[in-house]
């Protein structure tokens, strides 16, 4: 019977991945900024119910809206499945203006 030797672990042993850095180590961070003067919103063309339309991408949005004129052009099947907002819904936008939703 062969008994395996237990490896004695020490607080200094870091395994085969031991870093070859000598101490003390200095870390630094750099900050890069991009100055973009473009105020155009991020939009792309897509399809809703087979109809081509322009979509606004807003990663911070908590609500999805659709233009009423476009909505009324959708087939009745899609309009029936829509969840209509409360009649008194008013959204305050980032610029503090208000948007009334039908």
C-alpha positions as CSV (number, residue, x, y, z in Angstrom):
1,X,0.0,0.0,0.0
2,X,1.4,3.4,-1.0
3,X,0.5,6.4,1.2
4,X,0.3,9.7,-0.5
5,X,2.2,12.6,1.2
6,X,0.0,15.5,2.2
7,X,1.3,18.8,0.9
8,X,2.1,21.2,3.7
9,X,0.5,24.6,2.8
10,X,2.2,27.7,3.9
11,X,0.8,31.2,4.0
12,X,3.4,32.3,1.4
13,X,2.7,29.6,-1.2
14,X,0.5,30.9,-4.0
15,X,0.6,27.8,-6.2
16,X,1.8,27.5,-9.8
17,X,0.3,30.8,-10.8
18,X,2.6,32.8,-8.5
19,X,3.2,36.3,-9.8
20,X,6.7,37.3,-10.7
21,X,6.1,40.9,-9.4
22,X,8.4,42.3,-6.8
23,X,6.9,44.3,-4.0
24,X,5.9,47.0,-3.5
25,X,3.5,47.2,-6.5
26,X,2.2,50.5,-7.6
27,X,-1.2,50.6,-9.3
28,X,-2.5,53.5,-11.4
29,X,-5.8,54.3,-13.0
30,X,-6.4,56.3,-16.1
31,X,-9.7,58.1,-16.9
32,X,-10.5,58.6,-20.6
33,X,-13.3,60.8,-21.7
34,X,-14.9,61.2,-25.1
35,X,-16.2,64.6,-26.1
36,X,-19.2,64.1,-28.3
37,X,-21.1,67.1,-29.5
38,X,-23.6,65.0,-31.4
39,X,-27.0,65.3,-29.8
40,X,-28.8,63.1,-32.3
41,X,-30.7,60.3,-30.5
42,X,-29.7,56.6,-31.2
43,X,-32.3,55.3,-33.7
44,X,-32.5,52.4,-36.1
45,X,-35.0,51.0,-38.5
46,X,-37.0,48.0,-37.5
47,X,-40.3,46.2,-38.0
48,X,-43.4,46.2,-35.8
49,X,-46.2,43.9,-37.0
50,X,-44.6,43.7,-40.4
51,X,-44.5,47.5,-40.8
52,X,-41.1,49.2,-41.2
53,X,-40.6,52.1,-38.7
54,X,-37.8,54.0,-37.0
55,X,-37.1,52.9,-33.4
56,X,-35.5,55.0,-30.7
57,X,-33.1,53.2,-28.5
58,X,-33.2,54.6,-24.9
59,X,-31.3,52.3,-22.5
60,X,-32.6,54.2,-19.5
61,X,-36.2,54.0,-20.3
62,X,-38.6,52.3,-18.0
63,X,-41.6,52.5,-20.4
64,X,-42.1,51.6,-24.0
65,X,-44.3,54.0,-26.1
66,X,-45.6,53.9,-29.6
67,X,-46.8,56.8,-31.7
68,X,-50.6,56.9,-31.8
69,X,-50.8,57.5,-35.6
70,X,-48.6,54.5,-36.1
71,X,-50.6,52.4,-33.6
72,X,-53.8,53.1,-35.4
73,X,-52.3,51.8,-38.6
74,X,-51.5,48.4,-37.1
75,X,-53.8,45.5,-37.8
76,X,-56.7,45.1,-35.4
77,X,-55.2,41.9,-33.9
78,X,-52.3,43.9,-32.5
79,X,-54.4,46.8,-31.4
80,X,-56.7,44.5,-29.4
81,X,-53.7,43.0,-27.5
82,X,-52.2,46.3,-26.5
83,X,-52.4,47.3,-22.8
84,X,-53.6,50.9,-22.8
85,X,-52.2,53.3,-20.2
86,X,-54.3,55.0,-17.6
87,X,-56.2,58.0,-19.0
88,X,-54.4,60.5,-16.7
89,X,-50.8,59.3,-17.4
90,X,-48.4,62.2,-17.8
91,X,-44.6,61.6,-18.0
92,X,-42.0,64.0,-16.9
93,X,-39.0,63.9,-19.2
94,X,-35.3,64.4,-18.4
95,X,-35.5,68.0,-19.4
96,X,-38.5,68.4,-17.0
97,X,-41.0,68.9,-19.8
98,X,-44.2,66.8,-19.7
99,X,-45.6,64.3,-22.1
100,X,-49.2,63.4,-22.0
101,X,-49.9,59.8,-23.0
102,X,-53.2,58.7,-24.7
